[in-house]
């Protein structure tokens, strides 16, 4: 235990988070093994990890680079489609395990490449402008994929941006990307175990990154760009590095996601604006700059709607009411006064959960 | 050869000529003061010397090399470090990390080494910690290495900014109003600190200051700016007795 105490705070927190994830993983596996897990929950296990990954990636961008990106669903989309494309195209040519590993690497690398290319123009912008351009990027990716038709037959690969017929494929050909119908028949290789391992990997990578020489430089640029320049930091280089890593992690989430479902389509709900905002909500709710928080928020916010499916008709209504109530509870002067009088301040409530000093 | 040689430096913002025909020569090891009434263009000169503004005219030579219009980061690598009038620390990071960011270019390991925690990471980080603490101890800040920079008292924040600038191993250190907002005791401590770092780090110092006690106490030479032009230049005692300078400061 003394070894644990010697580590610095952030490392302790990282190990704590990994511990909780492992415990949850074991609990879920046991519940699954004994048949106590509903098929609904079972179906959510991998997507939750995928969303968590994207949230961790976005948190690196928002919390440490200090730039608001609304396009991370786009990077997830790139990772998902490039890897699913690969898996489909080489389904018979490469054995399962190496193919999946290559798919993971490829999807991550493609997302990183797109992240890098997008970052070059985008990081010249600041604040709202950057958010708008990344938002547009996410939409463009989604729409481009929706008009892509790619198939293979004995003559090789066919490609069209118009429709399936204009590719002139032979009868024995198979479609890989079929426009709005996306990619169907991707091998479902993302297991819960792999998902959890990748999530832990991402947490370790991000933690190590932000606590390294490069990470310090990125934080310095976020805190004060002019001062960062005057101590000789190459601002553009480190902004690009951070954004690329952030996109790569989101892409990894995409690969995981794509290899968990049979038919992968690019719709607003899974890769569009809605998704980007959802991921941002995970990041903000979990705490900006807090990677473990992102995972917790992703898990809670993905599980809750499914558990409360009975109320689905009123979901948005309840959601907004809860938001309003929470805001009032936290900020309305009259309520703050009432809370103060009844010992319900945040400090008082938190105090009840604090461990008592043991001598 | 002079360490810093500035010839005919000038900058215009639209129709406003903020600095015009500014000349300055600083020899190795000097402690040089840049003074002048508010709005005279002192900080603008600093911003041009560090590449934050690109001068419209003129040349800046550091150690014989032309650094005019270069990027801020490159000018720092060439040997110029500075502090700011309104403190610009990396407030969300620890005191130690602030100095370690200053040491960024003196130590090297790649991003991948940091992510995968290769042996070089631990070795280099250890060396960085040691060096950073060494610099902090000059300012007596080594005992508060772990607290957030924004939580330091004001005077200590100014000193940390100097420590961070020194960590980049500069030949020339620019201090923009180091005594601003300090009480007389703190100013006296600061004078000692400046004298100390000059000796310890062998650095040449150019400082902007309003506190005449500090200026006349430690600066060997002075340049007085008024309305963007050099009003007087030379040894401290002579400049401060120049009737033109007295007029600019006190009025006729």
Boltz contact constraints between the chains, C-beta under 6 A:
constraints:
  - contact:
      token1: [A, 205]
      token2: [B, 115]
      max_distance: 6.0
  - contact:
      token1: [A, 208]
      token2: [B, 115]
      max_distance: 6.0
  - contact:
      token1: [A, 208]
      token2: [B, 117]
      max_distance: 6.0
  - contact:
      token1: [A, 209]
      token2: [B, 115]
      max_distance: 6.0
  - contact:
      token1: [A, 212]
      token2: [B, 114]
      max_distance: 6.0
  - contact:
      token1: [A, 213]
      token2: [B, 114]
      max_distance: 6.0
  - contact:
      token1: [A, 214]
      token2: [B, 111]
      max_distance: 6.0
  - contact:
      token1: [A, 214]
      token2: [B, 114]
      max_distance: 6.0
  - contact:
      token1: [A, 216]
      token2: [B, 97]
      max_distance: 6.0
  - contact:
      token1: [A, 216]
      token2: [B, 101]
      max_distance: 6.0
  - contact:
      token1: [A, 217]
      token2: [B, 104]
      max_distance: 6.0
  - contact:
      token1: [A, 219]
      token2: [B, 93]
      max_distance: 6.0
  - contact:
      token1: [A, 220]
      token2: [B, 90]
      max_distance: 6.0
  - contact:
      token1: [A, 220]
      token2: [B, 101]
      max_distance: 6.0
  - contact:
      token1: [A, 223]
      token2: [B, 90]
      max_distance: 6.0
  - contact:
      token1: [A, 223]
      token2: [B, 91]
      max_distance: 6.0
  - contact:
      token1: [A, 223]
      token2: [B, 92]
      max_distance: 6.0
  - contact:
      token1: [A, 224]
      token2: [B, 88]
      max_distance: 6.0
  - contact:
      token1: [A, 227]
      token2: [B, 88]
      max_distance: 6.0
  - contact:
      token1: [A, 229]
      token2: [B, 72]
      max_distance: 6.0
  - contact:
      token1: [A, 229]
      token2: [B, 73]
      max_distance: 6.0
  - contact:
      token1: [A, 230]
      token2: [B, 50]
      max_distance: 6.0
  - contact:
      token1: [A, 230]
      token2: [B, 72]
      max_distance: 6.0
  - contact:
      token1: [A, 230]
      token2: [B, 76]
      max_distance: 6.0
  - contact:
      token1: [A, 230]
      token2: [B, 82]
      max_distance: 6.0
  - contact:
      token1: [A, 231]
      token2: [B, 102]
      max_distance: 6.0
  - contact:
      token1: [A, 231]
      token2: [B, 168]
      max_distance: 6.0
  - contact:
      token1: [A, 232]
      token2: [B, 73]
      max_distance: 6.0
  - contact:
      token1: [A, 232]
      token2: [B, 76]
      max_distance: 6.0
  - contact:
      token1: [A, 232]
      token2: [B, 77]
      max_distance: 6.0
  - contact:
      token1: [A, 232]
      token2: [B, 105]
      max_distance: 6.0
  - contact:
      token1: [A, 232]
      token2: [B, 168]
      max_distance: 6.0
  - contact:
      token1: [A, 233]
      token2: [B, 104]
      max_distance: 6.0
  - contact:
      token1: [A, 234]
      token2: [B, 73]
      max_distance: 6.0
  - contact:
      token1: [A, 241]
      token2: [B, 111]
      max_distance: 6.0
